Amino acid sequence: MAERIAPGTLVEIQHCVLQPEERAPQVPGDTRQVPLEMRVKGTLLAPAAPGDEAGVLTPAGRRLRGTLTAVNPAYTHGFGEPLPELSAIGGEVRAMLRERGLIK
């Protein structure tokens, strides 16, 4: 039996929102062949083990249910490679603000 996770722990749940046959006809064919799934991070509302149906409270205050898939999940998104064109902007903005006396 898997270890039950305590309420209040940050977890991720997964839930199937639409089965392939329920997807809109205007969705591209390759996308329409797979279910639309939701993954949500939130705090666990009641003890549950990975793989169990679980409820979470999201940071926005929503209560959602789904299959518990991860405990203390990492945030793995990124914003891509740095753009050289943007690397100097911070310094340029600070110089402009200094000229206007808005910062020291």
All heavy atoms as an XYZ file, in Angstrom:
775
protein
N       0.851     -1.186      0.000
C       0.000      0.000      0.000
C       0.892      1.244      0.000
O       1.847      1.342      0.753
C      -0.908     -0.014      1.232
C      -1.871      1.133      1.275
S      -3.074      0.834      2.580
C      -3.501      2.475      2.983
N       0.573      2.207     -0.861
C       1.359      3.431     -0.974
C       1.153      4.307      0.261
O       0.098      4.289      0.899
C       0.959      4.190     -2.224
N       2.173      5.073      0.573
C       2.111      5.969      1.721
C       1.086      7.070      1.477
O       1.020      7.660      0.405
C       3.486      6.603      1.933
C       3.524      7.573      3.073
C       4.882      8.235      3.229
O       5.850      7.766      2.621
O       4.940      9.234      3.950
N       0.269      7.323      2.482
C      -0.736      8.383      2.367
C      -0.069      9.718      2.665
O       0.733      9.844      3.571
C      -1.903      8.102      3.302
C      -2.639      6.817      2.860
C      -3.816      6.456      3.707
N      -4.934      7.367      3.641
C      -5.799      7.465      2.629
N      -5.659      6.722      1.569
N      -6.808      8.297      2.687
N      -0.436     10.707      1.903
C       0.129     12.039      2.013
C      -0.775     12.884      2.911
O      -2.001     12.820      2.813
C       0.254     12.687      0.615
C       0.944     11.748     -0.372
C       0.948     14.030      0.687
C       2.289     11.222      0.077
N      -0.158     13.689      3.761
C      -0.908     14.492      4.730
C      -1.600     15.683      4.060
O      -1.067     16.273      3.116
C       0.038     15.001      5.813
N      -2.769     16.048      4.572
C      -3.447     17.249      4.083
C      -2.531     18.462      4.244
O      -1.728     18.533      5.166
C      -4.671     17.376      4.985
C      -4.890     16.014      5.529
C      -3.537     15.380      5.620
N      -2.661     19.425      3.332
C      -1.844     20.626      3.383
C      -0.558     20.522      2.581
O       0.133     21.507      2.377
N      -0.235     19.309      2.092
C       0.961     19.101      1.285
C       0.705     19.581     -0.136
O      -0.376     19.376     -0.682
C       1.331     17.601      1.268
O       1.511     17.149      2.610
C       2.594     17.340      0.473
N       1.721     20.204     -0.754
C       1.601     20.610     -2.149
C       1.652     19.362     -3.022
O       2.572     18.552     -2.899
C       2.736     21.561     -2.537
C       2.726     22.039     -3.989
C       1.498     22.887     -4.283
C       3.992     22.799     -4.305
N       0.648     19.201     -3.880
C       0.564     18.034     -4.757
C       0.107     18.473     -6.143
O      -0.291     19.613     -6.348
C      -0.425     16.964     -4.214
C       0.037     16.424     -2.874
C      -1.835     17.508     -4.118
N       0.170     17.529     -7.078
C      -0.378     17.753     -8.414
C      -1.415     16.671     -8.672
O      -1.196     15.504     -8.347
C       0.716     17.686     -9.468
C       0.198     17.957    -10.872
C       1.305     17.945    -11.900
O       1.681     16.846    -12.342
O       1.802     19.032    -12.234
N      -2.541     17.086     -9.246
C      -3.565     16.130     -9.650
C      -3.734     16.214    -11.161
O      -3.378     17.217    -11.784
C      -4.922     16.367     -8.951
C      -5.473     17.764     -9.278
C      -4.818     16.130     -7.452
C      -6.918     17.985     -8.862
N      -4.290     15.144    -11.722
C      -4.573     15.081    -13.155
C      -6.017     14.644    -13.313
O      -6.514     13.815    -12.547
C      -3.619     14.088    -13.818
C      -3.773     13.995    -15.312
C      -4.352     12.660    -15.738
O      -4.261     11.670    -15.034
N      -4.946     12.646    -16.899
N      -6.690     15.233    -14.304
C      -8.099     14.907    -14.537
C      -8.370     14.985    -16.034
O      -7.916     15.914    -16.711
C      -8.992     15.903    -13.790
C     -10.445     15.745    -14.062
N     -11.188     14.702    -13.565
C     -11.297     16.498    -14.794
C     -12.435     14.833    -13.983
N     -12.524     15.911    -14.726
N      -9.102     14.033    -16.557
C      -9.492     14.048    -17.965
C     -10.714     14.956    -18.108
O     -11.770     14.685    -17.538
C      -9.814     12.635    -18.443
S     -10.306     12.592    -20.171
N     -10.554     16.035    -18.854
C     -11.633     17.003    -19.040
C     -12.570     16.558    -20.158
O     -13.788     16.616    -20.021
C     -11.059     18.405    -19.346
C     -12.156     19.411    -19.597
C     -10.163     18.866    -18.200
N     -11.988     16.112    -21.292
C     -12.782     15.651    -22.435
C     -12.146     14.404    -23.036
O     -10.929     14.358    -23.246
C     -12.839     16.722    -23.533
C     -13.579     18.015    -23.247
C     -13.366     19.008    -24.388
C     -15.055     17.750    -23.040
N     -12.972     13.419    -23.340
C     -12.509     12.240    -24.064
C     -12.356     12.634    -25.542
O     -12.972     13.607    -25.992
C     -13.512     11.087    -23.915
C     -13.607     10.538    -22.510
C     -12.301      9.911    -22.054
O     -11.514      9.401    -22.847
N     -12.068      9.958    -20.748
N     -11.575     11.872    -26.320
C     -11.374     12.246    -27.734
C     -12.681     12.476    -28.499
O     -12.788     13.442    -29.261
C     -10.599     11.058    -28.298
C      -9.848     10.522    -27.132
C     -10.778     10.714    -25.953
N     -13.680     11.636    -28.272
C     -14.942     11.778    -29.010
C     -15.751     13.002    -28.580
O     -16.696     13.396    -29.260
C     -15.786     10.505    -28.885
C     -16.210     10.151    -27.478
C     -15.197      9.341    -26.686
O     -14.064      9.130    -27.152
O     -15.560      8.912    -25.575
N     -15.387     13.627    -27.467
C     -16.088     14.818    -26.984
C     -15.435     16.122    -27.465
O     -15.987     17.191    -27.245
C     -16.104     14.830    -25.453
C     -16.839     13.652    -24.844
C     -16.692     13.589    -23.338
O     -15.555     13.664    -22.837
O     -17.735     13.463    -22.669
N     -14.284     16.031    -28.118
C     -13.555     17.218    -28.538
C     -14.246     17.897    -29.713
O     -14.937     17.262    -30.501
C     -12.120     16.855    -28.892
C     -11.480     16.129    -27.725
C     -10.199     16.466    -27.221
N      -9.619     17.746    -27.372
C      -8.338     17.957    -27.165
N      -7.543     16.959    -26.844
N      -7.836     19.151    -27.281
N     -14.082     19.193    -29.827
C     -14.730     19.988    -30.873
C     -14.242     19.579    -32.257
O     -13.075     19.247    -32.432
C     -14.458     21.466    -30.639
N     -15.110     19.623    -33.266
C     -14.722     19.211    -34.612
C     -13.646     20.107    -35.241
O     -12.895     19.660    -36.098
C     -16.019     19.274    -35.413
C     -16.965     20.070    -34.606
C     -16.517     19.998    -33.181
N     -13.547     21.361    -34.821
C     -12.550     22.253    -35.405
C     -11.141     22.051    -34.841
O     -10.189     22.635    -35.327
C     -12.962     23.727    -35.271
C     -13.073     24.250    -33.866
C     -14.451     24.101    -33.269
O     -15.189     23.177    -33.595
N     -14.805     24.995    -32.372
N     -11.000     21.194    -33.809
C      -9.679     20.882    -33.252
C      -8.928     20.042    -34.289
O      -9.504     19.147    -34.907
C      -9.838     20.111    -31.917
C      -8.512     19.619    -31.399
C     -10.527     20.986    -30.891
N      -7.629     20.326    -34.513
C      -6.866     19.537    -35.489
C      -6.968     18.037    -35.206
O      -7.047     17.612    -34.049
C      -5.427     20.026    -35.307
C      -5.574     21.400    -34.731
C      -6.823     21.364    -33.894
N      -6.967     17.234    -36.266
C      -7.177     15.794    -36.157
C      -6.252     15.091    -35.186
O      -6.697     14.256    -34.394
N      -4.944     15.401    -35.222
C      -4.015     14.717    -34.323
C      -4.295     15.077    -32.867
O      -4.141     14.252    -31.966
C      -2.556     15.003    -34.695
C      -2.214     16.478    -34.693
O      -3.127     17.318    -34.772
O      -1.004     16.792    -34.619
N      -4.754     16.296    -32.612
C      -5.109     16.716    -31.254
C      -6.415     16.063    -30.828
O      -6.571     15.645    -29.676
C      -5.237     18.250    -31.193
O      -3.999     18.819    -31.610
C      -5.581     18.730    -29.806
N      -7.355     15.960    -31.755
C      -8.676     15.393    -31.467
C      -8.604     13.917    -31.100
O      -9.520     13.371    -30.500
C      -9.589     15.622    -32.673
C     -11.052     15.547    -32.351
C     -11.977     15.992    -33.467
N     -11.590     15.544    -34.789
C     -11.202     16.357    -35.773
N     -11.156     17.652    -35.582
N     -10.861     15.874    -36.938
N      -7.502     13.240    -31.431
C      -7.373     11.806    -31.157
C      -6.993     11.494    -29.710
O      -7.011     10.337    -29.304
C      -6.335     11.189    -32.090
C      -6.767     11.199    -33.530
C      -5.678     10.688    -34.448
O      -4.659     10.173    -34.004
N      -5.892     10.830    -35.743
N      -6.632     12.517    -28.935
C      -6.211     12.285    -27.547
C      -7.131     13.038    -26.595
O      -7.720     14.052    -26.964
C      -4.738     12.712    -27.317
C      -3.795     11.867    -28.151
C      -4.549     14.180    -27.610
N      -7.247     12.574    -25.365
C      -8.100     13.288    -24.416
C      -7.495     14.634    -24.024
O      -6.277     14.817    -24.072
C      -8.158     12.350    -23.202
C      -7.099     11.343    -23.389
C      -6.674     11.350    -24.805
N      -8.357     15.563    -23.639
C      -7.914     16.837    -23.086
C      -7.759     16.612    -21.589
O      -8.720     16.264    -20.900
C      -8.934     17.936    -23.364
C      -8.650     19.296    -22.722
C      -7.354     19.882    -23.256
C      -9.815     20.245    -22.950
N      -6.540     16.781    -21.085
C      -6.266     16.539    -19.675
C      -5.871     17.824    -18.969
O      -5.283     18.715    -19.565
C      -5.143     15.513    -19.525
C      -5.534     14.154    -20.059
C      -4.439     13.135    -19.881
O      -3.282     13.508    -19.622
O      -4.751     11.939    -19.992
N      -6.198     17.879    -17.697
C      -5.865     19.016    -16.854
C      -4.891     18.528    -15.788
O      -5.075     17.452    -15.217
C      -7.155     19.531    -16.213
C      -6.987     20.320    -14.947
S      -8.568     20.798    -14.216
C      -8.934     19.362    -13.217
N      -3.858     19.298    -15.538
C      -2.945     19.050    -14.420
C      -2.935     20.302    -13.572
O      -2.780     21.398    -14.094
C      -1.540     18.735    -14.918
C      -1.470     17.411    -15.626
C      -0.038     17.066    -16.009
N      -0.017     15.809    -16.712
C       0.145     14.625    -16.128
N       0.289     14.556    -14.824
N       0.149     13.528    -16.836
N      -3.126     20.122    -12.272
C      -3.258     21.258    -11.364
C      -2.443     21.011    -10.105
O      -2.466     19.909     -9.559
C      -4.743     21.460    -10.970
C      -4.899     22.581     -9.969
C      -5.595     21.713    -12.186
N      -1.743     22.057     -9.662
C      -1.034     21.996     -8.387
C      -1.887     22.688     -7.334
O      -2.532     23.701     -7.603
C       0.325     22.682     -8.498
C       1.304     21.955     -9.386
C       2.612     22.723     -9.468
C       3.641     22.000    -10.279
N       3.418     22.034    -11.706
N      -1.870     22.137     -6.125
C      -2.607     22.737     -5.023
C      -2.303     22.002     -3.745
O      -1.527     21.036     -3.727
N      -2.904     22.443     -2.652
C      -2.691     21.777     -1.373
C      -3.746     20.699     -1.186
O      -4.939     20.910     -1.456
C      -2.735     22.772     -0.191
O      -3.950     23.500     -0.243
C      -1.570     23.732     -0.254
N      -3.288     19.570     -0.735
C      -4.148     18.406     -0.546
C      -5.159     18.680      0.563
O      -4.804     19.186      1.628
C      -3.265     17.203     -0.196
C      -3.894     15.832     -0.213
C      -4.454     15.498     -1.594
C      -2.858     14.794      0.190
N      -6.421     18.334      0.325
C      -7.484     18.605      1.290
C      -7.710     17.471      2.288
O      -8.160     17.718      3.404
C      -8.792     18.913      0.556
C      -8.783     20.201     -0.268
C     -10.063     20.316     -1.082
C      -8.594     21.405      0.632
N      -7.411     16.237      1.901
C      -7.611     15.082      2.781
C      -6.511     14.064      2.489
O      -5.956     14.064      1.388
C      -8.989     14.461      2.545
N      -6.179     13.198      3.440
C      -5.119     12.223      3.190
C      -5.401     11.401      1.931
O      -6.539     11.017      1.674
C      -5.149     11.325      4.429
C      -5.823     12.133      5.477
C      -6.783     13.027      4.760
N      -4.353     11.167      1.137
C      -4.486     10.385     -0.095
C      -3.116      9.835     -0.466
O      -2.088     10.377     -0.061
C      -5.033     11.243     -1.226
N      -3.117      8.766     -1.235
C      -1.885      8.167     -1.738
C      -1.784      8.432     -3.235
O      -2.810      8.619     -3.905
C      -1.888      6.665     -1.469
N      -0.577      8.464     -3.776
C      -0.444      8.613     -5.227
C      -1.294      7.576     -5.955
O      -1.333      6.407     -5.576
C       1.050      8.388     -5.467
C       1.688      8.846     -4.185
C       0.724      8.401     -3.107
N      -2.018      8.035     -6.972
C      -2.925      7.169     -7.709
C      -4.356      7.238     -7.213
O      -5.279      6.825     -7.915
N      -4.563      7.761     -6.006
C      -5.918      7.913     -5.452
C      -6.605      9.137     -6.035
O      -5.961     10.088     -6.460
C      -5.869      8.109     -3.929
C      -5.514      6.861     -3.155
O      -5.429      5.777     -3.766
O      -5.305      6.986     -1.928
N      -7.929      9.131     -5.995
C      -8.726     10.322     -6.283
C      -8.507     11.265     -5.098
O      -8.580     10.847     -3.943
C     -10.203      9.941     -6.400
C     -11.134     11.091     -6.615
C     -11.258     11.511     -8.072
O     -10.693     10.843     -8.944
O     -11.911     12.529     -8.314
N      -8.208     12.533     -5.382
C      -7.899     13.476     -4.312
C      -8.458     14.842     -4.644
O      -8.635     15.201     -5.808
C      -6.390     13.564     -4.116
N      -8.703     15.622     -3.601
C      -9.146     16.998     -3.754
C      -8.020     17.940     -3.376
O      -7.248     17.651     -2.456
N      -7.933     19.061     -4.092
C      -6.930     20.071     -3.777
C      -7.584     21.437     -3.717
O      -8.652     21.665     -4.288
C      -5.784     20.114     -4.820
C      -5.031     18.804     -4.856
C      -6.275     20.499     -6.194
N      -6.909     22.338     -3.020
C      -7.286     23.740     -2.996
C      -6.180     24.470     -3.744
O      -5.011     24.406     -3.354
C      -7.393     24.258     -1.561
C      -7.772     25.728     -1.397
C      -9.174     25.992     -1.945
C      -7.685     26.133      0.061
N      -6.531     25.147     -4.841
C      -5.538     25.833     -5.662
C      -5.177     27.176     -5.026
O      -5.914     27.689     -4.178
C      -6.059     26.079     -7.087
O      -7.076     27.078     -7.031
C      -6.580     24.809     -7.724
N      -4.053     27.779     -5.445
C      -3.709     29.104     -4.929
C      -4.787     30.155     -5.211
O      -4.895     31.137     -4.494
C      -2.408     29.448     -5.667
C      -1.796     28.121     -5.982
C      -2.980     27.218     -6.272
N      -5.607     29.933     -6.232
C      -6.699     30.858     -6.559
C      -7.961     30.581     -5.743
O      -8.971     31.257     -5.912
C      -7.022     30.777     -8.049
N      -7.904     29.565     -4.866
C      -9.050     29.255     -4.015
C     -10.046     28.273     -4.610
O     -11.102     28.045     -4.038
N      -9.732     27.676     -5.756
C     -10.646     26.700     -6.369
C     -10.443     25.335     -5.722
O      -9.325     24.955     -5.388
C     -10.376     26.606     -7.868
C     -10.679     27.897     -8.593
C     -10.332     27.826    -10.052
N     -11.183     26.859    -10.714
C     -10.841     26.211    -11.818
N      -9.669     26.410    -12.390
N     -11.656     25.359    -12.373
N     -11.503     24.598     -5.569
C     -11.439     23.215     -5.083
C     -11.661     22.303     -6.279
O     -12.690     22.394     -6.934
C     -12.504     22.962     -4.017
C     -12.224     23.694     -2.734
C     -13.341     23.479     -1.721
N     -13.063     24.227     -0.520
C     -12.546     23.690      0.580
N     -12.296     22.402      0.631
N     -12.296     24.449      1.634
N     -10.664     21.458     -6.568
C     -10.729     20.571     -7.724
C     -10.416     19.151     -7.295
O      -9.750     18.931     -6.268
C      -9.729     21.025     -8.795
C      -9.942     22.439     -9.331
C      -8.779     22.854    -10.214
C     -11.242     22.518    -10.104
N     -10.874     18.180     -8.092
C     -10.612     16.768     -7.815
C      -9.952     16.130     -9.023
O     -10.194     16.518    -10.160
C     -11.902     16.025     -7.485
C     -12.520     16.513     -6.180
C     -13.567     15.585     -5.638
N     -13.079     14.286     -5.258
C     -12.380     14.006     -4.152
N     -12.059     14.973     -3.331
N     -12.000     12.780     -3.882
N      -9.114     15.140     -8.750
C      -8.448     14.396     -9.802
C      -7.587     13.314     -9.194
O      -7.603     13.088     -7.984
N      -6.813     12.646    -10.023
C      -5.924     11.581     -9.578
C      -4.620     12.200     -9.090
O      -3.981     12.972     -9.810
C      -5.643     10.603    -10.730
O      -6.884     10.097    -11.199
C      -4.766      9.462    -10.281
N      -4.226     11.867     -7.876
C      -2.978     12.379     -7.304
C      -1.801     11.789     -8.074
O      -1.620     10.575     -8.106
C      -2.903     12.009     -5.824
C      -1.659     12.433     -5.061
C      -1.444     13.927     -5.122
C      -1.759     11.979     -3.617
N      -1.015     12.661     -8.731
C       0.086     12.195     -9.577
C       1.457     12.543     -9.044
O       2.437     11.899     -9.409
C      -0.033     12.767    -11.006
O      -0.071     14.191    -10.926
C      -1.276     12.247    -11.701
N       1.591     13.590     -8.212
C       2.912     13.990     -7.725
C       2.794     14.681     -6.370
O       1.814     15.377     -6.097
C       3.581     14.922     -8.717
N       3.813     14.468     -5.539
C       3.901     15.107     -4.226
C       5.055     16.108     -4.291
O       6.148     15.775     -4.765
C       4.141     14.060     -3.121
C       4.257     14.729     -1.760
C       3.026     13.025     -3.127
N       4.825     17.326     -3.807
C       5.811     18.403     -3.876
C       6.378     18.528     -5.292
O       7.595     18.444     -5.501
C       6.929     18.198     -2.853
C       6.417     18.326     -1.441
O       5.639     19.217     -1.132
N       6.838     17.419     -0.580
N       5.509     18.726     -6.289
C       5.961     18.767     -7.688
C       6.830     19.988     -7.968
O       6.609     21.063     -7.416
C       4.652     18.839     -8.472
C       3.705     19.522     -7.538
C       4.086     19.018     -6.162
N       7.789     19.792     -8.833
C       8.660     20.899     -9.238
C       7.965     21.743    -10.291
O       7.121     21.252    -11.037
C       9.959     20.337     -9.805
N       8.311     22.997    -10.342
C       7.869     23.864    -11.423
C       8.944     23.774    -12.496
O      10.076     24.201    -12.283
C       7.680     25.302    -10.944
C       6.450     25.450    -10.079
C       6.514     25.305     -8.701
C       5.210     25.699    -10.656
C       5.377     25.426     -7.912
C       4.074     25.820     -9.887
C       4.165     25.681     -8.511
O       3.037     25.790     -7.753
N       8.629     23.183    -13.636
C       9.636     22.898    -14.653
C       9.522     23.782    -15.883
O      10.265     23.601    -16.834
C       9.537     21.429    -15.094
O       8.217     21.194    -15.592
C       9.817     20.486    -13.940
N       8.604     24.748    -15.866
C       8.464     25.612    -17.033
C       9.629     26.598    -17.092
O      10.315     26.850    -16.122
C       7.134     26.364    -17.003
C       7.002     27.278    -15.824
N       6.678     26.816    -14.574
C       7.174     28.612    -15.700
C       6.639     27.825    -13.729
N       6.939     28.934    -14.387
N       9.844     27.122    -18.250
C      10.893     28.116    -18.445
C      10.436     29.144    -19.458
O       9.357     29.049    -20.038
N      11.269     30.112    -19.707
C      10.919     31.169    -20.637
C      11.836     31.169    -21.846
O      11.946     32.150    -22.550
C      10.931     32.520    -19.914
C       9.920     32.574    -18.808
C      10.303     32.377    -17.490
C       8.577     32.768    -19.080
C       9.362     32.406    -16.468
C       7.630     32.796    -18.062
C       8.039     32.608    -16.754
N      12.520     30.050    -22.080
C      13.375     29.935    -23.257
C      14.744     30.539    -23.036
O      15.102     30.970    -21.949
N      15.503     30.574    -24.102
C      16.850     31.124    -24.074
C      16.804     32.642    -23.928
O      15.888     33.289    -24.436
C      17.590     30.765    -25.363
C      17.773     29.264    -25.567
C      18.671     28.643    -24.513
O      19.702     29.263    -24.161
O      18.330     27.551    -24.035
N      17.809     33.230    -23.243
C      17.849     34.693    -23.145
C      18.021     35.323    -24.527
O      18.713     34.775    -25.386
C      19.084     34.978    -22.288
C      19.500     33.676    -21.710
C      18.899     32.588    -22.538
N      17.400     36.470    -24.741
C      17.524     37.197    -26.000
C      18.595     38.277    -25.841
O      18.471     39.147    -24.965
C      16.198     37.842    -26.389
C      15.032     36.884    -26.628
C      13.751     37.661    -26.853
C      15.335     35.986    -27.809
N      19.641     38.230    -26.658
C      20.710     39.233    -26.546
C      20.182     40.667    -26.648
O      20.679     41.570    -25.976
C      21.637     38.919    -27.721
C      21.340     37.514    -28.079
C      19.908     37.270    -27.711
N      19.152     40.877    -27.457
C      18.585     42.211    -27.636
C      18.011     42.776    -26.332
O      17.906     43.990    -26.172
C      17.470     42.195    -28.698
C      17.929     41.782    -30.082
C      17.990     40.270    -30.300
O      17.693     39.502    -29.360
O      18.334     39.869    -31.420
N      17.631     41.893    -25.414
C      17.018     42.348    -24.166
C      18.005     42.451    -23.010
O      17.669     43.001    -21.966
C      15.882     41.396    -23.772
C      14.717     41.284    -24.754
C      13.697     40.291    -24.246
C      14.077     42.633    -24.996
N      19.217     41.956    -23.179
C      20.153     41.879    -22.056
C      20.569     43.243    -21.523
O      20.873     43.378    -20.342
C      21.383     41.065    -22.438
O      22.080     41.695    -23.486
N      20.591     44.277    -22.348
C      21.035     45.607    -21.907
C      19.896     46.482    -21.415
O      20.136     47.556    -20.856
C      21.771     46.294    -23.049
N      18.683     46.068    -21.596
C      17.534     46.934    -21.293
C      17.482     47.360    -19.830
O      17.203     48.516    -19.526
C      16.211     46.261    -21.724
C      16.124     46.292    -23.243
C      15.010     46.947    -21.092
C      14.893     45.636    -23.801
N      17.771     46.447    -18.907
C      17.711     46.792    -17.485
C      18.600     47.977    -17.158
O      18.184     48.924    -16.480
N      19.836     47.933    -17.643
C      20.757     49.043    -17.402
C      20.297     50.328    -18.050
O      20.420     51.420    -17.476
N      19.771     50.233    -19.262
C      19.288     51.426    -19.976
C      18.114     52.068    -19.240
O      18.051     53.298    -19.104
C      18.877     51.055    -21.395
C      20.038     50.654    -22.285
C      19.596     50.109    -23.637
O      18.398     50.247    -23.986
O      20.453     49.555    -24.344
N      17.211     51.257    -18.736
C      16.048     51.786    -18.015
C      16.498     52.448    -16.720
O      16.034     53.545    -16.373
C      15.004     50.675    -17.748
C      13.934     51.146    -16.774
C      14.383     50.213    -19.046
N      17.423     51.813    -15.983
C      17.920     52.421    -14.750
C      18.590     53.774    -15.036
O      18.407     54.737    -14.291
C      18.863     51.469    -14.019
C      18.112     50.373    -13.251
C      19.038     49.561    -12.363
N      19.906     48.682    -13.137
C      19.552     47.512    -13.659
N      18.326     47.066    -13.456
N      20.406     46.790    -14.337
N      19.362     53.864    -16.137
C      20.010     55.133    -16.503
C      18.963     56.202    -16.797
O      19.102     57.361    -16.361
C      20.921     54.920    -17.704
N      17.903     55.832    -17.505
C      16.838     56.796    -17.811
C      16.152     57.276    -16.535
O      15.854     58.470    -16.377
C      15.816     56.162    -18.762
C      16.361     55.904    -20.155
S      15.284     54.845    -21.158
C      13.904     55.911    -21.443
N      15.903     56.356    -15.603
C      15.249     56.722    -14.349
C      16.155     57.627    -13.503
O      15.675     58.542    -12.845
C      14.850     55.463    -13.576
C      13.743     54.613    -14.210
C      13.569     53.304    -13.456
C      12.441     55.385    -14.282
N      17.470     57.368    -13.525
C      18.408     58.235    -12.807
C      18.395     59.647    -13.389
O      18.399     60.626    -12.651
C      19.827     57.656    -12.872
C      20.120     56.660    -11.798
C      21.607     56.286    -11.757
N      21.703     54.929    -11.262
C      21.800     53.832    -12.016
N      21.897     53.944    -13.319
N      21.831     52.654    -11.474
N      18.405     59.744    -14.723
C      18.374     61.056    -15.393
C      17.154     61.856    -14.969
O      17.215     63.071    -14.840
C      18.324     60.871    -16.911
C      19.646     60.555    -17.547
C      19.507     60.382    -19.055
O      18.483     60.815    -19.638
O      20.425     59.783    -19.652
N      16.066     61.192    -14.763
C      14.817     61.865    -14.382
C      14.679     62.034    -12.877
O      13.667     62.533    -12.400
C      13.628     61.090    -14.931
C      13.625     61.081    -16.447
C      12.493     60.309    -17.025
N      12.604     60.303    -18.470
C      11.900     59.544    -19.259
N      10.996     58.730    -18.748
N      12.066     59.597    -20.557
N      15.686     61.569    -12.136
C      15.660     61.718    -10.686
C      14.683     60.785     -9.989
O      14.307     61.024     -8.845
N      14.300     59.739    -10.655
C      13.320     58.807    -10.082
C      13.974     57.734     -9.219
O      13.310     57.139     -8.369
C      12.468     58.179    -11.177
C      11.641     59.194    -11.979
C      10.961     58.513    -13.156
C      10.622     59.883    -11.093
N      15.270     57.488     -9.447
C      16.030     56.574     -8.590
C      17.422     57.166     -8.393
O      17.840     58.072     -9.106
C      16.144     55.151     -9.171
C      16.916     55.152    -10.498
C      14.779     54.508     -9.316
C      17.263     53.756    -10.993
N      18.134     56.656     -7.390
C      19.498     57.137     -7.137
C      20.494     56.278     -7.845
O      20.392     55.168     -8.098
C      19.773     57.144     -5.649
C      18.938     58.175     -4.939
C      19.279     58.206     -3.480
C      18.433     59.244     -2.784
N      18.804     59.453     -1.426
